[in-house]
């Protein structure tokens, strides 16, 4: 007999060799019907997996995050089987589950089109209807290579050859289709009833631009048809909100062939950007920060000392100056450290909080560049805090409070993830444990829930990542708090303690927006281009009914400008209906229609972008209300 401890803490004894499915069925018939797999001692396993030792077991459903992985990984295999049936000359690459879906990479002489996706979907439906069992089997490495060679699957052969000689290789078989795969999977294809293929894209084999370009088909799948329909609706909504499309329509920014990944901000885009930066500066003064500015190019030795040379070199740009080797900074921290080192500090000076809107450059592959969301140069709203060991908890809590305050200004909800030591990291396990526990303690003292992201920390320290949720439910990683014991050691940072001796400060790296560029992209999509009045490039559009009232319109413009309200007059010889439609398309928060009555009475007919006609009011009354809305940073989503 073996002892199984379930997620709720209860335990039961079962016969050695009992499958995960049999345990689920023993608990309840209902659980067995909805079970998709198991998590045994933190390892995902098939329902058919036989339990041979005492263990912790969690029976997974689709609603569990890990349960979705079973569902979508199996969906990828169904996609691959359908493609092989329809296009037999296709060679398979890889097909994992990803956030919100799955994909499979193919090397095929056939060029897949959107019309092909419908055809492939129909074949997938047949495979689902056939309700094929997914059966796992294993082969020694040599036999596995021979097996894949006979199948003509060259990419699979390469993957196996990269594994150790004594490896046992697993495969999954469904009907006449076999795929190299570590698993886990659903017990049969029949469980995948709600799925949709979404798009085709190019992808380099193994993500290397020197390798062959493959064709990647993306899809998604759900347990219930309604959930799929809701997701497709959100995707359609996301297309309407695409910041690249709206950025062009609203004349905010552009990306030019002469600078791939290097965005150009237009006058209206700069207004949004400047509003965000002005807010950042004002709030940082209130929260006890000082602003600094550090150089974009610094010598190579600095980046060796910081560890970026060993851990980040492939993402950096390099240059020569006076025959010396230099690097364009990918991060702001070494500059902030040099600023701290300019003089000796006393323990009474700490904490020191330095904020910087620092332009950084990082090399990204052309295939992953995406509007403002993934660029090669961006401005990080960085801050570096230097503190005494006993100040760590309070400083982390202070940063959490600051981030919370800022995100609420934009109407964002968020959740937090704690990322722990990565495989490639600096420092001892003891230092990492100390830093990780400090972040945990701060979170727990705030009573905030968090998810642990194993192995996803920065190379110099663990971090808290703030995942924003926008108005259509998508999440975006923006704010970060990184606790760092390594850089102060590498740069020999000191302060003079109360005992008159030198001591080592602790360092926090922190961003709020993440990057100005990406945050603007997120805001465009979050608001669907309808910026709140305080952020809008043009806050008011004055619309004279005919050119006879242009002078009155310009008088109103001057009054508004005197109160620092951003205003334009549409003096074109067009019908008023056309002017209103144009202003609405430009997503201007307020339109003021003026004609004979308004000119005589010193009034304006107010039309709101979001609420429609608001009636005729005195211009001073309108200004007072608008200034209050701007000052309070009112958000309507």
KEKOLVEX-783109 format. One record per residue (C-alpha): residue in one letter; x, y, z. Coordinates in steps of 0.5 Angstrom, whole numbers, padded with zeros to 4 digits, always signed. Example, Ala and Ser with C-alpha at 12.3 -4.5 7.8 and 13.67 -1.06 7.14 Angstrom:
% residues 2
a+0025-0009+0016;s+0027-0002+0014;
//
This chain:
% residues 637
x+0000+0000+0000;x+0002+0007-0001;x+0000+0014+0002;x-0003+0019-0002;x-0004+0026+0001;x-0009+0030-0002;x-0009+0038-0003;x-0014+0039+0002;x-0009+0036+0007;x-0013+0029+0008;x-0010+0023+0006;x-0012+0016+0004;x-0008+0009+0003;x-0009+0006-0004;x-0006-0001-0007;x+0001+0001-0010;x+0001+0002-0018;x-0006+0005-0017;x-0007+0010-0023;x-0008+0018-0022;x-0015+0017-0025;x-0017+0011-0020;x-0016+0016-0015;x-0020+0021-0018;x-0026+0016-0019;x-0025+0013-0012;x-0026+0020-0009;x-0032+0022-0013;x-0035+0020-0020;x-0036+0027-0022;x-0028+0029-0020;x-0026+0023-0025;x-0031+0026-0030;x-0027+0033-0030;x-0020+0031-0028;x-0015+0032-0034;x-0009+0030-0030;x-0005+0030-0024;x+0000+0034-0020;x+0005+0029-0016;x+0010+0032-0012;x+0010+0038-0016;x+0011+0034-0022;x+0005+0034-0028;x+0003+0027-0029;x-0002+0023-0034;x-0009+0021-0031;x-0006+0014-0033;x+0000+0015-0029;x+0001+0009-0024;x+0003+0011-0016;x+0008+0007-0013;x+0011+0011-0007;x+0008+0015-0002;x+0007+0022-0005;x+0003+0029-0005;x-0003+0029-0010;x-0007+0034-0013;x-0012+0032-0018;x-0013+0037-0024;x-0019+0040-0027;x-0019+0045-0033;x-0020+0051-0029;x-0013+0050-0025;x-0008+0054-0029;x-0004+0047-0030;x-0010+0043-0032;x-0010+0048-0038;x-0003+0046-0040;x-0006+0039-0041;x-0012+0041-0045;x-0008+0045-0050;x-0002+0041-0050;x-0006+0035-0053;x-0010+0040-0057;x-0003+0042-0060;x-0002+0034-0062;x-0009+0034-0065;x-0007+0040-0069;x+0000+0036-0072;x-0004+0030-0073;x-0009+0034-0077;x-0003+0037-0081;x+0000+0031-0083;x-0006+0028-0085;x-0008+0034-0090;x+0000+0035-0092;x+0004+0029-0091;x+0010+0032-0093;x+0010+0037-0087;x+0016+0036-0082;x+0014+0037-0075;x+0018+0041-0070;x+0015+0043-0063;x+0008+0044-0061;x+0008+0047-0053;x+0002+0050-0049;x+0003+0057-0048;x-0001+0062-0044;x-0008+0062-0047;x-0007+0057-0052;x-0002+0053-0056;x+0002+0053-0063;x+0006+0048-0067;x+0012+0049-0072;x+0012+0046-0078;x+0017+0045-0084;x+0012+0045-0090;x+0013+0046-0098;x+0005+0048-0097;x+0005+0055-0095;x-0001+0056-0090;x-0006+0061-0091;x-0012+0063-0087;x-0017+0059-0091;x-0013+0053-0089;x-0014+0054-0082;x-0021+0052-0083;x-0019+0046-0087;x-0015+0044-0081;x-0020+0045-0076;x-0025+0041-0080;x-0020+0035-0080;x-0018+0036-0072;x-0026+0036-0071;x-0026+0029-0074;x-0020+0027-0070;x-0024+0029-0063;x-0030+0025-0066;x-0025+0019-0067;x-0024+0020-0059;x-0017+0017-0060;x-0013+0015-0054;x-0006+0018-0052;x-0001+0012-0050;x+0005+0014-0048;x+0011+0009-0049;x+0019+0010-0048;x+0025+0008-0052;x+0033+0008-0051;x+0036+0014-0054;x+0039+0010-0060;x+0032+0007-0062;x+0029+0013-0061;x+0033+0017-0066;x+0032+0011-0071;x+0025+0011-0070;x+0025+0019-0072;x+0029+0018-0078;x+0025+0013-0081;x+0019+0018-0080;x+0023+0023-0083;x+0022+0028-0077;x+0029+0031-0078;x+0028+0036-0072;x+0026+0031-0067;x+0032+0027-0069;x+0036+0034-0067;x+0032+0034-0061;x+0034+0027-0059;x+0041+0028-0061;x+0042+0034-0056;x+0040+0029-0050;x+0045+0025-0046;x+0047+0018-0049;x+0043+0014-0043;x+0037+0018-0044;x+0030+0014-0044;x+0026+0018-0049;x+0018+0018-0049;x+0013+0019-0054;x+0006+0019-0055;x+0001+0015-0060;x-0006+0017-0062;x-0009+0013-0067;x-0003+0013-0073;x+0000+0019-0071;x+0006+0019-0066;x+0010+0025-0063;x+0016+0026-0059;x+0014+0029-0053;x+0015+0029-0045;x+0008+0030-0044;x+0003+0030-0040;x-0003+0029-0044;x-0011+0028-0043;x-0013+0021-0044;x-0016+0022-0051;x-0017+0027-0056;x-0025+0026-0055;x-0024+0031-0049;x-0022+0037-0053;x-0029+0040-0056;x-0028+0047-0056;x-0022+0050-0060;x-0020+0055-0065;x-0014+0056-0070;x-0012+0063-0070;x-0007+0065-0074;x+0000+0063-0078;x+0006+0067-0077;x+0014+0065-0078;x+0018+0063-0073;x+0026+0061-0073;x+0027+0054-0071;x+0030+0054-0064;x+0029+0061-0064;x+0035+0062-0068;x+0035+0067-0073;x+0041+0063-0077;x+0036+0057-0077;x+0031+0056-0082;x+0024+0060-0082;x+0018+0055-0080;x+0011+0056-0080;x+0008+0057-0074;x+0000+0056-0073;x-0003+0059-0067;x-0009+0056-0063;x-0013+0056-0057;x-0018+0051-0053;x-0023+0051-0048;x-0027+0046-0044;x-0033+0049-0046;x-0036+0053-0052;x-0038+0059-0048;x-0031+0060-0045;x-0028+0059-0053;x-0033+0064-0055;x-0032+0069-0050;x-0024+0069-0051;x-0025+0070-0059;x-0030+0076-0057;x-0024+0079-0053;x-0019+0078-0058;x-0024+0081-0063;x-0024+0087-0058;x-0016+0087-0057;x-0016+0088-0065;x-0020+0094-0065;x-0016+0097-0059;x-0009+0095-0062;x-0004+0100-0060;x-0001+0100-0067;x-0007+0101-0071;x-0010+0107-0066;x-0003+0110-0066;x-0003+0111-0073;x-0010+0113-0073;x-0009+0118-0067;x-0002+0120-0070;x+0001+0119-0063;x+0008+0115-0066;x+0010+0111-0072;x+0016+0106-0073;x+0020+0107-0079;x+0024+0102-0083;x+0030+0106-0082;x+0030+0105-0075;x+0027+0098-0073;x+0025+0097-0066;x+0026+0105-0065;x+0020+0108-0064;x+0018+0116-0067;x+0014+0120-0062;x+0010+0125-0066;x+0007+0131-0063;x+0001+0129-0060;x+0004+0122-0057;x+0009+0127-0054;x+0004+0130-0050;x+0002+0124-0047;x+0009+0122-0046;x+0010+0128-0042;x+0004+0128-0038;x+0006+0121-0036;x+0013+0124-0034;x+0011+0130-0031;x+0006+0126-0026;x+0012+0121-0025;x+0017+0127-0023;x+0012+0130-0018;x+0010+0124-0015;x+0017+0122-0014;x+0018+0128-0010;x+0012+0127-0006;x+0015+0120-0004;x+0022+0122-0002;x+0026+0121-0008;x+0031+0125-0012;x+0032+0125-0019;x+0039+0123-0023;x+0041+0122-0030;x+0047+0118-0032;x+0050+0117-0039;x+0048+0112-0044;x+0055+0110-0046;x+0060+0107-0041;x+0066+0103-0041;x+0066+0096-0042;x+0070+0094-0036;x+0064+0097-0032;x+0059+0092-0035;x+0064+0086-0033;x+0064+0089-0026;x+0056+0089-0026;x+0056+0082-0029;x+0052+0084-0035;x+0058+0082-0039;x+0057+0075-0037;x+0049+0075-0036;x+0047+0079-0041;x+0052+0080-0047;x+0048+0078-0052;x+0043+0083-0051;x+0048+0089-0051;x+0050+0094-0057;x+0058+0096-0057;x+0062+0101-0059;x+0069+0104-0059;x+0071+0111-0057;x+0079+0113-0057;x+0080+0106-0058;x+0077+0104-0052;x+0071+0099-0051;x+0065+0101-0049;x+0057+0099-0049;x+0051+0102-0050;x+0047+0101-0043;x+0042+0096-0043;x+0040+0098-0036;x+0041+0104-0031;x+0043+0101-0025;x+0051+0101-0026;x+0050+0109-0027;x+0046+0110-0021;x+0051+0106-0017;x+0057+0110-0019;x+0053+0116-0017;x+0052+0113-0010;x+0060+0112-0010;x+0061+0119-0011;x+0062+0120-0004;x+0062+0117+0003;x+0055+0116+0006;x+0053+0116+0013;x+0048+0111+0016;x+0044+0117+0018;x+0044+0119+0010;x+0040+0112+0009;x+0035+0110+0006;x+0038+0114-0001;x+0032+0114-0006;x+0035+0116-0013;x+0030+0116-0019;x+0032+0116-0026;x+0028+0116-0033;x+0034+0113-0037;x+0034+0111-0044;x+0036+0104-0045;x+0038+0100-0051;x+0037+0092-0052;x+0038+0088-0058;x+0032+0084-0059;x+0031+0079-0065;x+0027+0083-0071;x+0021+0077-0071;x+0019+0079-0063;x+0019+0087-0064;x+0012+0089-0063;x+0010+0096-0064;x+0011+0100-0057;x+0011+0093-0053;x+0017+0090-0055;x+0022+0095-0058;x+0030+0096-0058;x+0030+0102-0054;x+0026+0105-0049;x+0026+0109-0043;x+0026+0106-0036;x+0023+0109-0030;x+0028+0107-0026;x+0029+0108-0018;x+0035+0105-0014;x+0034+0105-0007;x+0040+0104-0002;x+0039+0102+0005;x+0041+0099+0012;x+0039+0092+0013;x+0034+0094+0018;x+0030+0098+0013;x+0029+0093+0008;x+0022+0091+0010;x+0020+0098+0011;x+0023+0100+0004;x+0020+0094+0000;x+0013+0096+0003;x+0014+0103+0001;x+0015+0102-0006;x+0009+0097-0006;x+0005+0103-0003;x+0008+0107-0009;x+0006+0102-0014;x-0001+0101-0012;x-0002+0109-0011;x+0000+0110-0018;x-0004+0104-0022;x-0010+0106-0018;x-0009+0113-0022;x-0010+0109-0028;x-0016+0105-0026;x-0012+0098-0026;x-0012+0092-0022;x-0006+0088-0021;x-0003+0081-0018;x+0004+0080-0016;x+0009+0075-0017;x+0015+0073-0013;x+0020+0071-0018;x+0026+0066-0015;x+0033+0065-0016;x+0034+0063-0024;x+0039+0058-0026;x+0044+0063-0028;x+0045+0067-0022;x+0050+0071-0018;x+0051+0070-0011;x+0050+0064-0005;x+0044+0061-0004;x+0044+0064+0003;x+0044+0071+0000;x+0038+0069-0004;x+0034+0066+0001;x+0035+0072+0005;x+0033+0077+0000;x+0027+0072-0002;x+0025+0072+0005;x+0025+0079+0006;x+0020+0080+0000;x+0016+0075+0003;x+0016+0078+0009;x+0014+0085+0006;x+0008+0082+0002;x+0005+0078+0008;x+0006+0084+0013;x+0001+0088+0008;x-0003+0082+0007;x-0002+0081+0000;x-0003+0075-0004;x+0002+0073-0009;x+0004+0067-0014;x+0011+0064-0014;x+0015+0064-0020;x+0020+0059-0019;x+0027+0061-0023;x+0025+0067-0026;x+0029+0072-0022;x+0034+0077-0024;x+0041+0074-0025;x+0043+0079-0019;x+0037+0078-0014;x+0029+0076-0013;x+0024+0080-0015;x+0016+0082-0014;x+0013+0083-0021;x+0006+0087-0022;x+0002+0084-0027;x-0003+0089-0029;x-0010+0087-0031;x-0013+0092-0037;x-0021+0093-0038;x-0021+0087-0043;x-0018+0082-0038;x-0011+0082-0041;x-0005+0082-0036;x+0001+0086-0037;x+0008+0086-0033;x+0010+0093-0031;x+0012+0094-0024;x+0018+0091-0021;x+0022+0091-0014;x+0028+0087-0014;x+0032+0086-0008;x+0040+0086-0009;x+0045+0084-0005;x+0050+0083-0010;x+0051+0089-0014;x+0053+0093-0007;x+0059+0087-0006;x+0061+0088-0014;x+0062+0095-0013;x+0064+0095-0006;x+0059+0100-0004;x+0060+0103+0003;x+0057+0107+0009;x+0059+0109+0015;x+0055+0106+0021;x+0054+0109+0028;x+0060+0105+0030;x+0065+0109+0026;x+0066+0103+0021;x+0065+0101+0014;x+0058+0097+0013;x+0055+0095+0006;x+0048+0098+0004;x+0043+0094+0001;x+0040+0096-0006;x+0033+0095-0009;x+0032+0096-0016;x+0025+0099-0018;x+0020+0101-0024;x+0013+0103-0024;x+0011+0104-0031;x+0016+0099-0033;x+0018+0103-0039;x+0015+0109-0042;x+0014+0107-0049;x+0011+0100-0047;x+0006+0103-0042;x+0004+0108-0047;x+0002+0102-0051;x-0002+0099-0045;x-0006+0105-0044;x-0008+0106-0051;x-0011+0099-0051;x-0014+0100-0044;x-0017+0106-0046;x-0018+0104-0053;x-0015+0111-0055;x-0020+0114-0051;x-0015+0118-0046;x-0018+0121-0040;x-0018+0128-0040;x-0012+0129-0036;x-0008+0125-0041;x-0011+0127-0048;x-0007+0130-0053;x-0013+0135-0055;x-0018+0136-0049;x-0023+0140-0052;x-0024+0141-0060;x-0028+0148-0061;x-0033+0147-0067;x-0036+0153-0070;x-0042+0152-0074;x-0040+0156-0080;x-0034+0161-0081;x-0038+0167-0079;x-0037+0164-0072;x-0029+0163-0072;x-0027+0169-0068;x-0032+0167-0062;x-0029+0160-0063;x-0022+0163-0062;x-0024+0167-0057;x-0026+0161-0053;x-0019+0158-0055;x-0015+0163-0052;x-0019+0163-0045;x-0018+0155-0045;x-0011+0156-0047;x-0010+0161-0041;x-0012+0156-0036;x-0007+0151-0039;x-0013+0147-0043;x-0010+0143-0049;x-0015+0146-0055;x-0016+0146-0062;x-0021+0150-0067;x-0024+0146-0073;x-0025+0152-0077;x-0026+0148-0084;x-0031+0150-0088;x-0035+0143-0087;x-0042+0142-0084;x-0042+0141-0076;x-0044+0134-0077;x-0038+0132-0080;x-0034+0136-0075;x-0037+0132-0070;x-0036+0126-0073;x-0028+0128-0074;x-0027+0130-0067;x-0031+0123-0064;x-0026+0119-0069;x-0020+0123-0066;x-0023+0121-0059;x-0023+0128-0056;x-0026+0128-0049;x-0030+0135-0051;x-0033+0138-0057;x-0036+0145-0056;x-0041+0147-0061;x-0041+0155-0062;x-0046+0159-0067;x-0050+0165-0067;x-0054+0164-0060;x-0048+0162-0056;x-0044+0168-0059;x-0049+0172-0057;x-0050+0169-0050;x-0042+0168-0048;x-0044+0160-0048;x-0042+0153-0051;x-0046+0147-0053;x-0042+0142-0050;x-0042+0135-0053;x-0038+0129-0049;x-0034+0124-0053;x-0037+0119-0048;x-0044+0121-0045;x-0046+0125-0052;x-0050+0132-0051;x-0049+0135-0044;x-0053+0142-0046;x-0051+0149-0047;x-0047+0152-0041;x-0043+0159-0040;x-0036+0158-0042;x-0033+0159-0035;x-0037+0154-0032;x-0035+0149-0037;x-0028+0151-0035;x-0029+0150-0028;x-0032+0143-0029;x-0026+0141-0034;x-0020+0143-0029;x-0023+0140-0023;x-0024+0133-0028;x-0017+0134-0030;x-0014+0136-0023;x-0018+0129-0020;x-0015+0125-0026;x-0022+0122-0027;x-0022+0116-0030;x-0028+0113-0035;x-0026+0106-0038;
//
